[in-house]
Amino acid sequence: MKKINRRRNSTIVLRLWFSNVAVMDVECLNSGGGGSNNNNNPNPSSSAAATLSRYENQKRRDWNTFGQYLKNHRPPLSLSRCSGAHVLEFLRYLDQFGKTKVHNPICPFFGHPVPPAPCPCPLRQAWGSLDALVGRLRAAYEENGGKPETNPFGARAVRLYLREVRDMQSKARGVSYEKKKRKRPPPHAAVPPPVEGL
């Protein structure tokens, strides 16, 4: 019996106007890391990329997207001048590509995990997607020569923003984002060593 592969190519490149002047290519970041299919590409460098893990591929795409964002920023920014404020600007910019309905406090479905009808509330990036994105970019920054102490993705403002987004979305969507506690296996009863000489 043939197994059907239901994964589809989820990398989408969008051409967008940014800052009313520059054009920016953005890969869809809320795909959760879906990889591209490079089987038809004769370029040998793409075969090396195909051997990377799904996480590494997504991290590379995210890093390239952030680099493109910095290039198209007005005025253009170098990575060395990038701060936590620029990371927050990037995360807010990404909200326009979100797929998660976040209800406003005045919406009748505020706090309902499964609303019974459509509403005009905005679509945003899900907190989990932003959190994972920041984690990948934080790692990529250091892999690309950045120092951990100057990493803008680890800035206090970024952590506070992510916490604020998590709390707001938790209330608005009626979903708990509490960390699940891992169940630890029960400790094994110690067996006393055999007594010799009896």
C-alpha positions in Angstrom: 0.0 0.0 0.0 1.4 3.4 -0.9 1.6 6.0 1.8 0.3 9.4 0.8 2.4 12.4 1.7 -0.1 15.0 2.8 2.6 17.7 3.5 2.6 20.4 0.9 5.0 23.0 0.2 4.2 25.7 2.7 6.9 28.3 1.8 5.2 31.2 0.2 7.0 34.3 -0.8 5.0 37.5 -0.7 6.0 40.8 -2.3 5.0 43.6 0.0 5.2 47.3 0.2 7.1 48.4 3.3 7.5 52.0 4.6 5.6 53.2 1.5 8.9 53.1 -0.4 10.7 49.8 -0.3 9.6 46.4 -1.6 10.3 43.4 0.6 10.3 39.7 0.0 9.0 37.8 3.0 8.7 34.1 3.5 5.5 33.1 5.3 6.7 32.8 8.9 3.6 31.3 10.4 4.0 28.0 8.5 5.5 26.5 11.6 8.7 25.4 9.8 7.4 23.7 6.7 10.3 23.0 4.5 10.5 23.6 0.8 10.9 20.9 -1.7 14.2 21.4 -3.6 14.2 18.1 -5.5 13.8 19.8 -8.9 16.5 22.3 -8.4 19.8 21.3 -10.1 21.8 23.8 -7.9 24.2 21.7 -5.8 24.0 24.1 -2.8 20.3 23.3 -2.5 21.1 19.7 -2.0 23.4 20.6 1.0 20.5 22.6 2.4 18.2 19.6 2.0 20.3 17.7 4.5 19.8 20.3 7.2 17.1 19.6 9.8 13.7 21.2 9.5 14.6 23.5 12.4 17.9 24.6 10.8 16.1 25.3 7.4 13.4 27.4 9.2 16.1 29.2 11.2 18.0 30.0 8.0 14.8 31.3 6.3 13.9 33.4 9.3 17.4 34.9 9.4 17.3 35.8 5.7 13.9 37.4 6.2 15.1 39.5 9.1 18.1 40.5 7.1 15.9 41.6 4.2 13.7 43.5 6.7 16.8 45.4 7.9 17.9 46.2 4.3 14.5 47.6 3.5 14.2 49.5 6.7 14.1 53.3 6.2 16.8 54.3 6.9 18.6 50.9 6.3 19.9 49.3 9.4 23.1 47.2 9.9 22.9 44.2 12.2 25.4 45.8 14.6 23.0 48.8 15.1 19.9 46.6 15.5 18.3 46.8 19.0 15.4 45.2 20.9 13.2 48.1 19.6 13.9 47.1 16.0 13.0 43.5 16.9 9.7 44.7 18.4 9.0 46.7 15.2 9.7 43.5 13.1 7.4 41.4 15.3 4.6 44.0 15.0 5.1 44.2 11.3 4.7 40.4 11.0 1.2 40.7 12.6 -0.3 41.6 9.3 0.5 38.0 8.1 -1.1 36.3 11.1 -3.7 33.6 10.9 -4.9 33.6 14.5 -8.1 35.4 15.4 -7.6 37.6 18.5 -10.8 39.0 19.8 -11.0 42.6 21.1 -12.4 43.1 24.6 -15.6 44.5 23.2 -16.2 41.5 20.9 -19.1 39.2 22.2 -16.7 36.2 21.6 -13.9 37.6 23.8 -12.6 34.7 25.8 -14.4 32.0 23.8 -12.0 29.3 22.4 -14.5 28.3 19.7 -16.7 31.3 18.6 -20.0 30.2 17.2 -20.0 32.8 14.4 -17.5 35.0 12.5 -16.5 38.4 13.8 -14.5 41.4 12.5 -11.6 41.0 15.0 -8.1 41.0 13.6 -5.9 38.1 12.6 -2.5 38.2 14.3 0.6 36.1 14.7 0.0 33.5 17.4 2.1 33.9 20.5 3.7 30.4 20.0 4.8 31.3 16.5 6.4 34.6 17.7 8.0 32.9 20.6 9.5 30.2 18.4 10.6 32.8 15.8 12.4 34.8 18.4 14.2 31.7 19.7 15.4 30.7 16.2 16.5 34.3 15.5 18.3 34.5 18.8 20.3 31.4 18.0 20.9 32.5 14.4 22.3 35.9 15.6 24.9 34.2 17.7 25.7 31.6 14.9 26.3 34.6 12.6 29.0 36.2 14.8 26.8 38.2 17.2 27.8 38.3 20.9 25.3 36.9 23.4 25.4 40.0 25.5 24.4 42.3 22.5 21.8 39.9 21.1 18.7 42.1 20.4 16.4 39.0 20.3 17.3 38.4 24.0 16.5 42.0 25.1 14.3 42.5 28.1 11.8 44.5 26.0 11.4 41.5 23.6 10.7 39.1 26.5 8.2 41.5 28.1 6.5 42.0 24.7 6.2 38.2 24.2 4.8 37.8 27.7 2.2 40.6 27.0 1.2 39.0 23.8 0.8 35.6 25.5 -1.4 37.0 28.3 -3.5 39.1 25.9 -4.1 36.2 23.5 -4.8 33.8 26.4 -7.6 36.1 27.6 -8.9 37.0 24.2 -9.0 33.4 22.9 -9.9 31.7 26.1 -6.9 29.4 25.8 -4.4 28.7 28.6 -0.7 29.0 27.8 0.5 27.7 31.1 3.5 25.4 30.9 2.6 21.8 31.2 4.4 20.1 34.1 6.3 17.0 33.1 5.3 13.9 34.9 8.3 12.4 36.6 8.5 8.7 36.8 8.1 7.3 40.4 11.4 6.7 42.1 12.5 3.1 42.1 12.6 1.5 45.5 16.2 0.8 46.5 16.9 -2.8 46.9 19.4 -3.5 49.7 22.5 -5.3 48.7 22.7 -9.0 49.6 24.3 -9.7 53.0 27.3 -12.1 52.7 28.2 -14.7 55.2 24.7 -15.9 56.1 
